[in-house]
């Protein structure tokens, strides 16, 4: 285990408690809760890392390039989405014998204004929000406490993948398993990219963009 001081222990514990309250407490703030949590995380990281909250999450300035964000990330997202559509969803659906519950997206079919609004919301809450929370914060904090051995990284990816899937429970058991698997793949990409959060935010955002296009045309 890495040498951790008291500040680096207490601040994450307090931050995770706040996150837990926002997600599971009595006050529901749907749609913007991930944005609020992201702000809480940035403030916590500012305190923990003495004024360097973004680099601690994995926002690496040198990797924020047109090639990475607008070329490589969309290609990776498209490959991942094709794998999701043609392998992951059919495979897990065959296992559970229950289709993914897409009912919460029903109002988006053929509704261009709603889809455009959803696109902005998805990039803000899922692309940035979920990636800051799950990969930038949870995954990086796990590495801070437990190191980067192959076993530690494997446990890190599996545990956070399971939790990521749980947070998509509104899509039913199949949706949870699929989301968990995709979340684990995103975590693996994040690790292989040496914790480049800009890249994984772009991959997630483009992945969800492809999903919204399919929903709009009634393909999902």
C-alpha positions, 0 to 999 in steps of 0.5 A, spaced: 500 500 500 502 507 498 504 511 504 498 515 505 497 521 510 491 523 514 489 528 509 489 524 503 485 519 508 479 523 511 478 527 505 476 521 500 472 518 506 468 525 507 467 526 499 465 519 498 460 520 504 457 526 501 456 522 494 453 517 497 448 522 500 447 525 494 445 518 490 441 515 496 439 520 501 432 522 501 433 528 497 432 527 489 436 531 484 435 527 478 439 529 472 444 534 475 446 530 481 452 527 477 454 535 475 453 537 483 458 530 485 463 532 480 463 539 483 464 536 490 470 532 487 473 537 484 473 541 490 475 535 494 481 534 490 483 541 490 484 541 498 487 534 497 492 535 492 493 543 494 490 546 488 491 541 482 484 538 482 484 536 475 491 533 474 489 528 479 483 526 476 487 525 469 485 531 465 492 531 462 493 538 458 498 534 453 493 529 451 488 534 449 489 534 442 484 534 436 487 527 434 485 524 441 479 527 442 476 528 435 479 522 431 481 516 436 476 517 441 470 517 436 473 511 433 474 507 439 467 509 441 464 506 434 468 500 435 465 499 442 458 501 440 458 496 435 461 490 440 455 493 445 450 492 439 452 486 436 455 482 442 454 484 449 447 486 449 445 479 445 449 475 449 447 478 456 440 478 453 440 470 452 443 469 458 438 473 462 432 472 457 430 479 459 431 485 454 434 491 456 428 496 459 429 502 454 422 505 456 425 511 459 428 513 452 421 512 449 419 519 448 426 521 444 424 516 438 423 521 432 423 527 437 429 531 434 428 537 439 428 532 445 434 528 443 438 535 442 437 536 449 438 529 451 445 530 447 447 536 451 445 532 458 448 526 456 455 529 455 454 533 461 452 528 466 454 521 463 460 523 459 463 528 464 459 526 470 460 519 470 467 519 468 469 524 473 466 520 478 467 513 476 474 513 473 477 520 475 475 519 482 473 512 484 478 509 480 484 513 481 483 513 489 483 506 489 489 506 485 492 511 490 490 506 496 491 499 493 497 501 488 497 498 481 499 491 481 495 487 476 491 484 481 489 491 484 487 493 477 483 487 476 479 488 482 479 495 481 475 494 474 471 489 476 468 492 483 467 499 480 464 495 473 459 492 478 457 498 481 457 502 475 452 497 473 448 497 479 447 505 478 443 503 471 438 499 475 433 503 471 434 499 465 433 492 468 437 486 470 440 486 463 441 493 463 445 493 469 449 487 467 451 490 460 452 497 463 457 494 468 461 490 462 461 497 458 463 500 465 469 495 466 471 496 458 471 504 459 475 503 466 480 498 462 481 503 456 482 509 462 488 504 465 491 503 458 491 510 456 495 511 463 489 515 466 487 520 460 480 522 463 479 527 457 480 521 452 475 516 456 470 522 457 470 523 449 469 515 448 463 515 453 460 521 450 461 519 443 458 512 445 452 515 448 451 520 442 451 513 437 446 510 442 441 517 442 442 516 434 439 509 434 434 511 439 432 517 435 431 512 429 427 507 433 433 502 432 434 501 440 
